[in-house]
Amino acid sequence: TMTASFPDTPGNTGPTAVERITARAAELGEGLMIHRALPTRQLRMVGAWCFLDHIGPVTFSAGQGMHVGAHPHTCLQTLTWMIEGEILHRDSLGSEHVIRPGQVNLMTAGHGIVHTEDSLPGTRRIHAAQLWIALPPRFADCAPAFDHYAELPLWTEQGCTLTLLAGQHAGYTAPTRLYSPLVGLDITSPQASTLTLPLHPAFEYGILPLEGSVGIDAERFGPDELAYLGLHRNGISLELSPGSRILLLGGEPMNETIVMWWNFVDFSRQAIVQSQQAWESNAPRFGPVAGGEGRRIASPPLPWASR
């Protein structure tokens, strides 16, 4: 069971030391390497962000690619941020959309949704981040939805290029449909640079270098080393190496304990059991995906008894 944990203690009004969390490397089949930065034993969530996979960068040999069969989600949003390559998203709502570099796909699972993900023929290189956002209880059972964002707030500052994926920052607001106070920011630095960012003291923050490295509070973090900043910070100074790219995530800590298992998020084990049984029994809650026929991924056995 994965549950939220909040390292700050009541009465702690100053920023905590930066915590270093190394992402776990895994292979998702067909040579697709990912690094999972959330959840880990040290840190389950950053705000409502409850999952972060850094996909690639990977170069496929001819005829290979990324092909993820039909699988379900509940009580969460998936946010895909494309850096290189193109991926075709299809889902049980009938959505069919190609995501290209600089764009975001946002799928709101709510009560239940099914999707497939495939790199386009001829795509030889994939680099992306896939994130999950836990929906708060009052929205967890909402109707599923899919949104594609071809244009996001993009600006340059102190020698860096910033793209706002979610929430608000520096007077900009991303169009992304959100249900919790969050921020997601992609930052690239072609040259060595120092970037000072304002932060919201009520938000907890994490920074993940995707390429290059970043210096924070006299410590340096390389690719797939998540820097957890905690709460109570009004700002941060980042020392970015040449050719670096980092992802900054923040949000108000979730007060509710969530349960995560396989592709499901919920608020009790029993709800997860019900979702798994609905998926295994082909219940209408999890409809078919056009183009996903014959590629339905079976769920692994549940880690808990169903009664």
C-alpha positions in Angstrom: 0.0 0.0 0.0 1.3 3.4 -0.8 0.2 6.2 1.4 1.0 9.9 1.6 3.6 11.0 4.2 4.4 14.6 5.2 7.9 15.1 6.6 7.2 18.5 8.1 6.1 18.6 11.7 3.5 21.0 13.3 5.2 24.2 14.4 8.1 23.8 11.9 8.0 27.2 10.2 11.4 27.1 8.4 12.4 25.2 5.3 13.7 21.7 5.8 17.0 20.4 4.3 16.8 19.2 0.8 16.3 15.5 0.6 17.9 13.4 -2.2 15.8 10.6 -3.6 17.2 8.4 -6.4 14.7 7.3 -9.0 14.4 3.6 -9.6 15.3 2.3 -13.1 13.0 -0.1 -14.8 12.3 -1.6 -18.2 8.8 -1.4 -19.4 9.4 -3.9 -22.2 10.8 -3.7 -25.7 13.8 -1.8 -24.5 11.8 1.1 -23.0 13.8 2.4 -20.0 12.1 4.6 -17.4 13.2 6.0 -14.1 10.4 6.2 -11.4 10.9 9.1 -9.1 7.5 8.9 -7.4 6.3 7.0 -5.4 9.3 5.8 -3.4 9.7 4.5 0.1 11.1 7.9 1.1 8.5 10.0 -0.6 5.0 9.0 -1.7 3.7 12.3 -3.1 4.5 16.0 -3.8 1.2 17.7 -3.3 -1.3 15.7 -5.3 1.4 14.5 -7.7 1.6 10.8 -6.8 3.5 9.3 -9.7 6.4 10.4 -11.9 8.1 8.3 -14.6 10.9 9.8 -16.6 10.6 8.0 -19.9 13.9 7.7 -21.9 15.5 9.3 -23.6 15.6 6.1 -25.6 16.5 5.4 -29.2 14.6 2.5 -30.8 16.0 0.3 -33.5 14.1 0.0 -36.8 10.7 -1.6 -36.4 10.6 -1.1 -32.6 8.8 1.4 -30.5 6.7 2.0 -27.5 3.4 0.0 -27.4 1.4 0.0 -24.2 -1.8 -2.1 -24.4 -5.2 -1.2 -23.0 -5.2 -0.6 -19.3 -7.5 1.1 -16.8 -7.2 4.0 -14.4 -9.4 5.4 -11.6 -9.4 8.5 -9.3 -6.5 10.2 -10.9 -5.3 12.3 -13.8 -2.5 11.3 -16.1 -0.4 14.1 -17.4 2.1 13.3 -20.3 4.7 15.9 -21.1 6.4 15.2 -24.5 10.0 16.3 -25.0 11.0 14.2 -28.0 9.1 11.9 -30.3 5.4 11.4 -30.9 2.9 9.2 -29.1 -0.6 8.2 -30.2 -3.1 8.2 -27.3 -6.4 6.3 -27.7 -9.0 5.8 -24.9 -12.4 4.4 -24.1 -14.1 7.8 -24.6 -13.2 7.5 -28.3 -10.3 10.1 -28.0 -7.5 9.6 -30.5 -4.7 12.2 -30.3 -1.0 12.4 -31.2 1.1 14.3 -28.6 4.2 16.1 -30.0 7.1 17.8 -28.3 6.1 20.8 -26.2 2.6 19.5 -25.7 0.6 18.0 -22.8 -2.0 15.2 -22.8 -4.2 15.2 -19.7 -6.5 12.3 -19.1 -9.0 12.5 -16.1 -9.8 9.0 -15.1 -12.4 9.7 -12.4 -14.9 6.8 -12.2 -12.9 4.8 -14.8 -11.1 5.0 -18.1 -9.0 2.8 -20.4 -6.3 3.8 -22.8 -3.5 2.7 -25.0 -0.2 4.5 -25.9 1.8 3.9 -29.0 4.8 5.6 -30.6 4.1 6.6 -34.2 5.7 4.5 -37.0 9.1 6.0 -37.8 9.5 7.5 -34.3 13.1 6.5 -33.4 13.5 8.4 -30.2 11.2 9.0 -27.2 11.7 11.3 -24.3 8.8 12.2 -22.0 7.6 12.5 -18.4 4.4 10.9 -17.3 2.8 12.0 -14.1 -0.3 11.1 -12.1 -2.3 13.5 -10.0 -4.5 12.0 -7.3 -8.0 13.5 -7.5 -9.4 14.7 -4.1 -12.3 12.6 -2.7 -15.1 14.9 -3.9 -13.9 14.6 -7.5 -12.5 11.1 -7.4 -15.6 9.5 -9.0 -16.2 12.2 -11.6 -16.9 11.5 -15.3 -13.8 10.6 -17.3 -12.4 13.2 -19.7 -9.5 13.8 -22.1 -7.8 17.1 -22.9 -5.0 17.9 -25.2 -3.0 21.1 -24.8 -1.0 22.0 -27.9 0.1 25.4 -26.5 1.3 26.2 -23.0 2.7 29.3 -21.4 6.3 29.6 -22.5 8.8 32.3 -21.7 12.5 33.0 -21.1 13.9 34.2 -17.8 17.5 34.6 -16.6 18.9 32.6 -19.5 16.4 29.8 -19.1 13.3 28.7 -21.0 10.3 27.9 -18.8 7.1 26.0 -19.9 4.2 26.0 -17.4 2.6 22.5 -17.6 0.1 23.0 -14.7 -1.1 25.7 -12.3 0.2 29.2 -11.9 3.7 30.8 -11.8 5.2 34.2 -12.4 1.9 35.7 -13.6 1.2 32.9 -16.0 -1.6 30.3 -15.8 -1.6 27.0 -17.6 -4.8 25.9 -19.3 -4.6 22.5 -17.7 -7.8 21.3 -16.0 -6.9 20.8 -12.3 -8.8 19.8 -9.2 -6.0 20.6 -6.6 -3.7 23.5 -5.9 -0.6 22.4 -8.0 2.2 23.7 -10.1 4.3 21.9 -12.8 7.1 23.7 -14.6 9.7 22.5 -17.2 12.9 24.5 -17.2 15.7 24.2 -19.8 19.1 26.0 -19.7 21.2 26.0 -22.8 24.1 27.7 -21.0 25.2 27.5 -17.3 22.8 29.8 -15.5 21.4 30.8 -12.1 17.7 31.0 -11.9 15.8 32.4 -8.8 12.2 31.3 -8.5 9.5 32.4 -6.2 7.8 29.5 -4.3 4.5 29.2 -2.4 5.3 28.5 1.3 2.1 26.4 1.6 3.3 24.1 -1.2 5.7 21.3 -0.9 8.1 21.0 -3.9 10.3 18.5 -5.7 12.8 19.1 -8.5 13.8 16.3 -10.9 16.7 16.9 -13.4 15.8 15.1 -16.7 19.1 16.2 -18.3 22.2 17.8 -17.0 22.3 18.8 -13.3 21.2 21.5 -10.9 22.7 22.9 -7.8 20.4 23.5 -4.8 21.5 24.7 -1.4 25.1 23.9 -2.2 24.2 20.3 -3.3 24.2 19.1 -6.8 21.6 16.8 -8.3 22.1 14.8 -11.5 19.6 13.1 -13.8 16.9 11.1 -12.0 17.9 12.4 -8.6 14.8 14.0 -7.1 15.4 17.0 -4.8 12.6 17.2 -2.3 12.4 20.7 -0.9 9.6 20.2 1.6 7.4 23.1 2.7 7.8 26.7 4.0 10.0 28.1 1.2 9.4 31.5 -0.3 11.9 31.0 -3.1 14.8 28.9 -4.4 18.0 29.6 -6.3 19.0 27.0 -8.9 22.4 26.6 -10.4 21.8 25.0 -13.8 24.5 23.2 -15.8 24.8 23.8 -19.6 22.2 21.8 -21.5 20.2 21.0 -18.4 16.4 20.3 -18.2 14.6 20.1 -14.9 11.0 19.4 -13.8 9.7 21.4 -10.8 6.5 20.0 -9.1 4.7 21.6 -6.3 1.3 21.5 -4.5 -0.5 21.7 -1.2 0.0 18.4 0.7 -3.0 16.1 0.5 -4.6 15.5 3.8 -6.3 12.3 2.7 -4.4 9.0 2.6 -4.5 7.4 -0.8 -4.1 3.8 -1.8 -2.2 3.1 -5.1 -2.0 -0.3 -6.7 -1.2 -1.2 -10.3 -2.9 1.5 -12.4 -5.5 2.4 -9.7 -5.7 5.2 -7.2 -8.4 5.2 -4.5 -9.0 5.8 -0.8 -9.5 2.2 0.4 -8.2 -1.2 -0.4 -11.8 -2.4 -0.9 -12.4 0.3 -3.6 -9.2 -1.0 -5.4 -10.5 -4.6 -5.1 -13.7 -3.5 -6.7 -11.9 -1.7 -9.6 -9.7 -4.8 -10.2 -12.7 -7.1 -10.3 -14.5 -4.7 -12.7 -11.5 -4.7 -15.0 -11.1 -8.5 -14.9 -14.8 -9.0 -15.6 -15.0 -6.6 -18.5 -17.5 -4.4 -16.7 -19.0 -1.4 -18.6 -17.1 1.0 -16.3 -14.0 0.1 -18.3 -15.0 0.2 -22.0 -13.1 -0.9 -25.1 -10.4 1.2 -26.8 -10.6 1.3 -30.6 -7.2 0.0 -31.8 -6.6 -1.7 -28.5 -8.3 -5.0 -29.4 -6.3 -8.0 -28.4 -4.0 -5.8 -26.3 -5.8 -5.8 -23.0 -3.4 -6.0 -20.1 -4.4 -8.3 -17.4 -4.0 -7.0 -13.8 -1.5 -8.7 -11.5 -2.9 -10.6 -8.5 -4.0 -8.4 -5.7 -1.7 -8.2 -2.7 -4.6 -8.3 -0.2 -7.5 -10.7 0.3 -10.7 -9.5 -1.4 -12.8 -10.1 1.7 
